[in-house]
Amino acid sequence: MSNTIVIGAQWGDEGKGKIVDLLTEKVDVVVRAQGGNNAGHTVISDGKEYILHLIPSGILWPGKMCVIGNGVVMDPVALLGEIDGLAEKGISVTPENLQISDRAHLVMPFHRQLDAFREASKGDNKIGTTKRGIGPTYGDKIDRVGFRLHDLVGDPVKFSERLHKRISDCNVLFEGAGMETLDAEESGKELLEAAERLAPYSTDTVGTLHAYMKEGRSLLFEGAQGTYLDIDQGTYPYVTSSNTTSGGACTGSGVPPQKIDRVVGVTKAYTTRVGEGPFPTQNDNLADRFHKMGREFGATTGRKRRCGWLDLVLVRYAAMVNGFDDLAITILDGLDDCEEIPICTHYELNGKKLMLPPASAEDFANVVPVYESLPGWQSDTTGVKNFEDLPANAKAYLERIEKETETRVSMVGVGPSRDQTIVR
Ligand code: IMP
């Protein structure tokens, strides 16, 4: 038995889906422990592209169990849509391969509307959320007024009563803001239908995961978003509302830290971010280049991602707070054409050298990234299968990342397909 956590070292979209897919071969169970359908994990399997939002990507492998843990916020209607979408592509999702924690909090229609309302009322200070209702759902969880899966499937009548009350309270707010109000009857009906279909998946996943571990089965935790969207360690307030760092895998699943054998960090060979907030190494020329190639559009919202050079301050701190054992570097091929590759080694702020990120978003926005320029390799890496066969300058680039982060690079992505990952 060996349990692994996969975590993004940047602002999400690092290509974790592909690394998780690769590691899935050797595990029995794939677990999501935080986030919701704000995530979008793109996996190409047997030439077909799948974008998964809530369901762990292990679902694409026959014989693997997938678990949505207690730390996830789950939109029941969106989840059923995802299950149906997979069925159309020939992937069958049943309680035999998907279990959902009865403690998971549910994203309700009023949470989605509240997300839009709060974003609109922030004006220029908006977060740039995915508008999937994630923040308001976690807010209710912390406020101890949330709706959990066991509430929906266990006592639908009481659930409906609570839902009606919350919707009518929220409608007063929405009406005042000139926004569309919600129809409590319609929402209730839709959710009760969803409850019937979801009931067979709802279970005590903590008990199940511990039983699996006793049997010697291996678990893989599929992180969603990335370290800098973490509610504690990220670029607050421009973050998501969950703990995206490795500790979140434990609290969000009920699997304790001493059962974790390996934490893999995933970082692109450069940096991207969607939504608002500081991004010291942002570079619009690099973004234009990727967008013209049809790359770097968000998997959930289709928004253009902001792009920039690799920021080692971010990856260094991510290695510390997550305890990375090793790193997977994705989309190295994205830099194949570059003559020179700037790499940010540290920041300067008011004449001071910073090796780690500052706490305040204002300071983060004002830091000056200090770069070192490394020579590019200007050759196609998409067909390379072994680390040794990479161009010398590509190897030097990767070794520089290892040195600055004190973490070994164990995997390198050179293209979107399953077989375009070099395992060292
Ligand atoms: P929320 O999670 O929808 O509340 O959005 C908060 C911030 O996290 C926004 O900047 C989003 O763009 C960002 N975000 C949320 N999920 C993802 C993801 O899976 N990839 C990249 N960014 C994300």
Residues whose N, C-alpha, C, O or C-beta is under 5 A from the ligand:
A	BS01	IMP	W11 G12 D13 N38 A39 G40 I127 G128 T129 T130 K131 R132 I134 G135 Q225 L229 V239 T240 S241 V274 G275 E276
